[in-house]
Amino acid sequence: MSVVAGELPARVLVLGLGYSGRHIATLLQSQGVACSGTVRDLETAPEDGLIRHRWVAGALEDGASVGTALGRAEPGATLLEAIRCAEAVVCTVPPDDAGDPALRLLAAELRGSPALRWVGYLSSTAVYADRDGGWIDEASVADAVDDTARRRLLAEAQWRALARDKGIASAVFRLPGIYGPGRNALVQLAGGRARQVVRPGLVFNRLHVEDLATAVVAGMRVSAPEAMYLLADDEPAPPQEVLAYAAGLCGLPVPEAQAWDAPEVSPALRRFYAGSKRIDSSAARETLGWAPRFKTYREGLQDALRSGRSTDDRR
């Protein structure tokens, strides 16, 4: 049964204004929500009208990861004020071995926030082991046992526990590969970074970053305890098919094919190609009243090319 949408929160804090976080924050602002977010470095942030808070009081050490720095720092004053006023918090920060470093830094302030009524966490479908092309949905067991899955599941549990302790709503969004303006196969081809790694039978879904943003905003309207959503486009496809389509759009050659288990393929890339699964997002669509605007990679790549948004964006 579809859920009737409620009001959007008046103030939202996005922990991690990276690629996905910026799109979520921008969409919220366009709908009249006062939204701000955290960044590592205020000086290098783009001028896009978003209000940004430094993660910690003082600058991070050169070369220090956000996760490392957050483990031994004090949150900045403007960030503390944003937490006190935020009715919803979305976390996009990657986990580490101990779970979510952002939550470790801010747990006490989040628990004490008088306004907070919803928290959301962006997770990954990497928590599911290889299905040899089979389907997964919200009832599927999160059975992957590698470090990536373990970290994600730990961070999910930590956010759920915070919400449970406060008696507020929470949502975990398990996501496939995210692409969109500045991050797509067109950019990889143009920059000479595209690789055609082939694993026979491999398929997986994708999700355009703008569709991710609309789903997260829809999730804020649904006040549900421990909600979990699988989000995906309509067409799980082999990566070499996506690359070939992008090459046809921009008139560039497709790189020579490499076997996924070839010696020159890095272990990290090999792990990425080890999971073949199809995502059934029908339950999330019904609950959220949501459907992707970019139904397949074709629409997403066509939009990037047509709008001139195929330049690199690695922030």
Buried (B, 14 or more C-beta within 10 A) or exposed (E): EEBEEEEBBEBBBBBBBBBBBBBBBBBBBEEEBBBBBBBBEEEEBEEEEBBBBBBBEEBBEEEBBBBBBBBEBEBBEBBBEBBBBBBBBBBBBBBBEBBBBBBBBBBEBBEEBEEBBBBBBBBBBBBBBEBEEEEBEBEBEBEBEEEBBBBBBBBBBBBBBBBEEBEBBBBBBBBBBBBBBBBBBBBBBBEEEBBBBBBEEBBBBBBBBBBBBBBBBBBBBBBEEBBBBBBBBEBBBBBBEBBBBBBEBBEBEBBEEBEBEEEEBEEEBBEBBBBBBBBBBEBBBEBBEBBBEBBBBBBBBBBBBEEEBBEEBEE
